[in-house]
Amino acid sequence: MVRYKIPLILQCLTLLIPLNIYMWGNWILVNLQWAFFRYQYTAEGSGFFPGNKDVTFVLLGFTSGIHNVLAVYAWAAGSILLLAGVLITVYACIREDAARIRIASFFTIGAGILFGISAVERFFSGFAIPLGLPVLFAIAWITYRQQPEPDEVTDSDKNTIDPKTAPDQE
């Protein structure tokens, strides 16, 4: 389990970093968004909003416009992919399966792409600074390149002879 520590820590870090800063209008609305919630500041007040609230607003028809709806759905899909990547990493650590670490990195890359699409669509009349997306892609790359060290060779393995490399006995 120790050899999987770096990928596990990095994948869990993806849930903690703020991914985007959005501004809409003339600083009317400013958001700092993480994977599962956002902090919103307006002249009327500020607060934290869970991601499912945006999905609920779309489903109930409170949010309209193709750009806003696409942004919400892309963000929700990215959050699901990111969570899947973290859960796959945890599973790989428990099962000590290095191949699943790379699979988790693909989920993280997919989540980053969807978060980027959401940033472009979200505030079509404002701007978005994807300050956490480069970090997300770097974590995915490091996780992909991370090769847990092979298991140590035990004494019983040293005493066995590989038939392919053994000299011919006649």
Secondary structure, DSSP 8 states (H G I E B T S, - for coil): -GGGHHHHHHHHHTTTS--EEEEETTTTEEEEE-SSEEEEEETTEEEEEEHHHHHHHHHHTSS-SHHHHHHHHHHHHHHHHHHHHHHHHHHHHHHT-HHHHHHHHHHHHHHHHHHHHHHHHHTTTSEEE-SSHHHHHHHHHHHHH---------HHHHHS--TTTS----
